[in-house]
């Protein structure tokens, strides 16, 4: 299989387009799911290749003012479309996006159309398939971020698990000195008992010597009496 057929993500930001075409971008990218063409000077999407599997298309910071009807033919399975920073002035320009039945996320930041009265309500009415407009749903709840944030959260979870393991190790280490103290206490008790035993032996020995001396004196007194 040719290498181009395996590519799923392609970023061409800041490349220069020529008459609405980006050199090298062809329909040979059959497996392409993510395409980013930010700030490439596009005035139209008419020359985009047919990309049936494309799901996310970044077109922000170009000069597109219309002609969006071709997207349903070129990229029929789009779920995310970013048109921020283009020259879109009215709702009729984005009306053709109704044909993108899978479209869930649309961004129009910094387009003149966002200045219209009841802009958000009217866009949701015009494009009922949308879930998020400019990062928020109909109830002004923020859209979850992309897979990148999920990956970071996963890393955070791993860090939390590591911290728990460290805490357990610290707890074990803290508990260990206590055990040593108990053992030291037992050894001290044994030493004290041993010292007391030796003291008792010394006292007993001294008493025996005194008894023997007293017996000797009694015997001497008896001999003198005789």
Phi, psi and omega in degrees: 000128179302146183306322183299329183288343182268345184289128179250339179229135182219123180245118182238027182305139175070007171285156181264129176272156180235110183054044176081005180244144177249119185302131177093344180272105183230175180283006175289343178280066188294331183264005185297128179245337181225126179227127179240119179231058181283133175055053178248004177084019181289137173250350181205156176254012184299330184262011174295142177288165177282120183230085188298330184264002182294130181247326182235126181232120179258115180235020186291156177060041171244200182235036182285130182236355180178195177075023184284350182298337182288342183296326180291339177270318184282319186226069189293344184252022179299135173247333181231129178224124180247112179245021182302144175072025175252183185260050180267118189251334184221167184293330182298334180293325183264357181304322180300344180292351177302332183285347176274085189294336181268358184293120182245336188226119180232132178242128179230025179309143175060026170254149183298333182300334182290348180272354181291151176297139179053034182308309185295313181300318182291324179292317179296327177289321182290323183238077186296342180284346182292142172254321182231134174237123182053039173087002182223149178273189183298330182266015180063029174268134185290141179288144175294149180286178186287186182299334181301317181292323178300321179295317178298319179298322177299320177296320179299321179296319179298319179297320179297319179296319179297320179297321179297318180296319179297318180299320179295319179295318179298322180296317180296318181295323179291326182287329184302314180302328179298318179297320180297322180297320179296317180297319179297322179297319179295318180297320179297320179298318180296319180297318180295319178298319180296318181295320179297321179298318181295321179297319179298318180298319181296318180296317180297319181296319181294321180295320179297319180297318179297320179298317181296319179296317180297319178298321180295321181292321178298318180297319181296321180294322179295318181296320181294322181296322178293000000 
